[in-house]
Amino acid sequence: MRFWGPLAGFDMCIYTYRMKQLNETDSTDYMAAAGCFCLASRQAARKITRLYDSYMQETGIRVTQFTILSQLMLRGELPIGKLAGILGMERTTLTRNLTPLEEQKWISIKAGDDPRARMIAITGQGRNVVRRSFPYWSKAQAHIGKLLGADGQAALKLLGSRNLE
């Protein structure tokens, strides 16, 4: 790049010059970030979610919605905090994910004994959605199970069951 005016004669961009200065004094090996466990787990989660969603596309429900509904179907009415813990989600994230389910009338939300606690329950319509979607989820589960293999399945379940705090 050629500069004109007071910078005439400089062949190097100021940005490049500054970056060279930073690199000369910074000896940190940032290549270690290429093996980031957080990145790898998020990439795997996104790939698995996309696979489930592709199988469930015909049902009109996403696997994330199916997971919430199926857990409510299995466990019954739960406080939002308990459901968030079971799903490994933040309460605020779960609350955002519950809104469309409530709008579809697949769940009901009511105040608990403690007015600050909200109770979440699956409705009859929600149960029907789970029943209708289950065969698609089951096919996705089998396919992903084959892709992961026995060792991959065991590792994933172990990781999900560990308290990493």
C-alpha positions as CSV (number, residue, x, y, z in Angstrom):
1,M,0.0,0.0,0.0
2,R,1.4,3.4,-0.9
3,F,0.7,6.4,1.3
4,W,0.4,10.0,0.1
5,G,0.8,13.2,1.9
6,P,2.8,13.2,5.1
7,L,3.1,9.4,4.9
8,A,4.5,9.4,1.4
9,G,7.3,6.8,1.0
10,F,6.0,4.4,3.6
11,D,5.4,1.0,2.1
12,M,4.0,-0.7,5.2
13,C,0.5,-0.2,6.5
14,I,0.4,1.2,10.1
15,Y,-1.9,-1.7,11.1
16,T,0.6,-4.3,9.9
17,Y,3.4,-2.4,11.7
18,R,1.5,-2.4,14.9
19,M,0.6,-6.1,14.6
20,K,4.3,-6.9,14.1
21,Q,5.1,-5.0,17.3
22,L,2.5,-7.0,19.3
23,N,3.7,-10.3,17.9
24,E,7.3,-9.5,18.8
25,T,6.5,-9.0,22.5
26,D,3.8,-11.7,22.8
27,S,5.2,-15.2,23.2
28,T,1.9,-16.9,24.1
29,D,1.1,-20.0,22.1
30,Y,-2.5,-19.2,21.0
31,M,-2.5,-22.5,18.9
32,A,-3.5,-24.2,22.2
33,A,-7.0,-22.6,21.7
34,A,-7.4,-24.7,18.6
35,G,-7.9,-27.7,20.9
36,C,-10.4,-25.9,23.1
37,F,-12.8,-28.4,24.9
38,C,-15.6,-25.8,25.0
39,L,-15.4,-25.3,21.2
40,A,-15.3,-29.0,20.6
41,S,-18.3,-29.7,22.8
42,R,-20.3,-26.9,21.2
43,Q,-19.5,-28.1,17.7
44,A,-20.5,-31.6,18.6
45,A,-23.7,-30.4,20.3
46,R,-24.6,-28.4,17.2
47,K,-24.0,-31.3,14.8
48,I,-26.0,-33.7,17.0
49,T,-28.9,-31.2,17.3
50,R,-28.9,-30.6,13.5
51,L,-29.1,-34.4,12.9
52,Y,-32.0,-34.7,15.4
53,D,-33.8,-31.7,13.9
54,S,-33.4,-33.1,10.3
55,Y,-35.2,-36.4,11.4
56,M,-37.9,-34.4,13.3
57,Q,-38.5,-31.8,10.6
58,E,-41.7,-33.6,9.5
59,T,-43.2,-33.3,13.0
60,G,-43.0,-29.5,13.2
61,I,-41.2,-29.7,16.5
62,R,-37.5,-29.2,17.2
63,V,-35.5,-31.7,19.3
64,T,-35.0,-29.0,22.0
65,Q,-38.7,-28.7,22.3
66,F,-39.2,-32.4,22.3
67,T,-36.6,-32.8,25.1
68,I,-38.5,-30.3,27.3
69,L,-41.9,-31.9,26.6
70,S,-40.6,-35.5,27.0
71,Q,-39.0,-34.7,30.4
72,L,-42.3,-33.2,31.6
73,M,-44.1,-36.2,30.4
74,L,-41.8,-38.5,32.2
75,R,-41.5,-36.5,35.5
76,G,-44.8,-34.7,35.8
77,E,-45.3,-31.1,37.0
78,L,-42.0,-29.5,38.0
79,P,-40.8,-26.1,39.3
80,I,-39.0,-24.2,36.5
81,G,-35.7,-24.3,38.5
82,K,-35.8,-28.1,38.9
83,L,-36.6,-28.5,35.2
84,A,-33.8,-26.2,34.3
85,G,-31.4,-28.3,36.4
86,I,-32.6,-31.6,34.8
87,L,-32.1,-30.1,31.3
88,G,-28.7,-28.5,32.3
89,M,-30.0,-25.1,31.2
90,E,-30.1,-21.6,32.8
91,R,-33.5,-20.6,34.1
92,T,-33.6,-17.6,31.8
93,T,-32.8,-19.7,28.7
94,L,-35.5,-22.3,29.7
95,T,-38.0,-19.5,30.2
96,R,-37.4,-18.3,26.6
97,N,-37.8,-21.8,25.3
98,L,-41.0,-22.3,27.3
99,T,-42.8,-19.4,25.7
100,P,-43.5,-21.0,22.3
101,L,-44.6,-24.2,24.0
102,E,-47.0,-22.3,26.2
103,E,-48.3,-20.4,23.1
104,Q,-49.0,-23.7,21.4
105,K,-50.8,-24.9,24.6
106,W,-48.3,-27.8,24.9
107,I,-47.5,-26.8,28.5
108,S,-49.2,-24.9,31.3
109,I,-47.4,-22.5,33.6
110,K,-48.9,-21.6,37.0
111,A,-47.7,-20.2,40.2
112,G,-46.4,-22.7,42.8
113,D,-46.9,-22.7,46.6
114,D,-44.2,-20.1,46.7
115,P,-45.4,-17.2,44.5
116,R,-41.9,-16.7,43.1
117,A,-41.8,-20.3,41.9
118,R,-43.6,-21.2,38.7
119,M,-44.8,-24.8,38.0
120,I,-44.5,-26.3,34.5
121,A,-46.7,-29.1,33.4
122,I,-47.3,-30.8,30.0
123,T,-50.9,-30.6,28.7
124,G,-52.9,-33.2,26.8
125,Q,-51.9,-31.5,23.5
126,G,-48.3,-31.6,24.6
127,R,-48.5,-35.3,25.3
128,N,-49.9,-35.9,21.8
129,V,-47.0,-34.0,20.3
130,V,-44.6,-36.2,22.2
131,R,-46.4,-39.4,21.1
132,R,-46.5,-38.2,17.4
133,S,-42.9,-37.1,17.4
134,F,-41.4,-40.1,19.3
135,P,-40.9,-42.4,16.3
136,Y,-38.9,-39.7,14.5
137,W,-36.8,-39.0,17.7
138,S,-36.3,-42.7,18.0
139,K,-34.9,-43.0,14.5
140,A,-32.6,-40.1,15.1
141,Q,-31.5,-41.6,18.4
142,A,-30.6,-44.9,16.7
143,H,-28.8,-43.2,13.8
144,I,-26.7,-41.0,16.1
145,G,-26.0,-43.9,18.4
146,K,-24.5,-45.8,15.4
147,L,-22.4,-42.7,14.5
148,L,-21.1,-42.4,18.0
149,G,-20.5,-46.1,18.6
150,A,-20.6,-47.7,22.0
151,D,-17.5,-45.8,23.3
152,G,-18.8,-42.4,22.1
153,Q,-22.2,-43.0,23.6
154,A,-20.7,-43.9,27.0
155,A,-18.3,-40.9,26.9
156,L,-21.2,-38.6,26.1
157,K,-23.4,-39.9,28.9
158,L,-20.5,-39.8,31.3
159,L,-19.7,-36.2,30.5
160,G,-23.4,-35.3,30.8
161,S,-23.6,-36.9,34.2
162,R,-20.5,-35.3,35.7
163,N,-20.5,-32.2,37.8
164,L,-17.8,-30.0,36.2
165,E,-18.0,-27.1,38.7
